Amino acid sequence: MQLLIIAFVIVFITDLSGVVDNIKLFIWNKLYKGIAYNDNWRIHLLDCSLCQVWWIGLIYILINGFSFYMLGYVALLSFLTPQIKDLLLALQGLLQKLIDLIWSI
């Protein structure tokens, strides 16, 4: 259960919050002063939620007891990061509709 929560938090921070884009912009400005920002460059360990879920999950199971079952679970969570993102966006849309409905009453 904790790995699932970790996966949701990582997907939110990496894919939805905009924190990673701001960090990449900061790094770009430090490395390439005066050159216009190009948002097509990638830092895989920073802007890839699949990579982050895999490595953080792997570290988590190495600390808390490794098993091939848990390794498969981490691999599945990593594989499902796009669906977790879609689920979070759907939840946001659902809550927005609920708030709109409450305010219309």
N, C-alpha and C positions, 0 to 999 in steps of 0.2 A: 504494500500500500504506500509506503514511504517513497519507493521508486516512482510510482505513478504520480505522486504529488510533486516530486522533484522534476519529472518530465514536464508536467503542466507549467511549473514555474519557469523552467528553462525556455520553453516554447513562448511563453508570454514575454519574458524579458528579451529574448533574441529576435523573435519575429514580429511582435506586436507593439512593444513599448516605444521603440524609436531610440532607445539608449545606445544600441550598437551602431546605428547610423551616426549619432553624435560623436561617438568615440572614433569611428572611422574618419569623420570629417576633421576632428581634432588631430589625428595622426597624419592625415593628408596635409593639413596646413603646416604642421611641424616639419614634415619631410620635403614638401614641394611648395615652398613659399612663392607666391606670385603666380602659380599655375592654377587655372580653373579646375574646380573639383570634378572628378570623374567618378560617378557612383557605380561603375561596372567592376571595380576591383574588389577582390575578396580576401578576407583573412579567415580561413576555414575554421580555425579554433575559436574565432570570435563571432562570426556571423552565420554559422551553420548549426542549427539546433539539433540536427541528427548527430553531428560529431560531438556536440557537447553532452547530449543525453548518453551517448555511447561511452565516452571517456569518464564522465562523472559517475555513471552507473557502474562501470567496471571498477573504478576506485572504491565505490561504496560496497560492492559485493566482496572485493578483496579484503576490505577492513572488517566487514561484518560476517564473513563466512562464505567462501566460494563454493558454488556447486554449478554443475552444468545446467540444471533447471533454472537457476537464477541468471546464468549467462544467456540462456535462451530468452528469458523474460526481458532482460536489458536490450537484447537485440530486437525483440518485438517492439518494445517501447521506442527505440531509436527509429525503427522502420515506420512507425505510426505517427511520427511528429507532424507530417502535413495534415493528417486527420485530426490530431489534437488541436492544431491551429484552427481548422475549420469548425471544430466543435466549440472552441472558445468564441469565435466570431458569431456562430449561430446563437450561443448563449447570450452574447451581447445584444444581438438583434431582438431576441425574445424578451429580454429585460427592458429594452427600449420600448417595445410595443406595449408591454405591461405598464410601464410608467406613463406612456401616452394615454392608455386606456383609463388609468386612475385619474389623470389630470383632466380628462374630458368629462368625467362624471360630475 
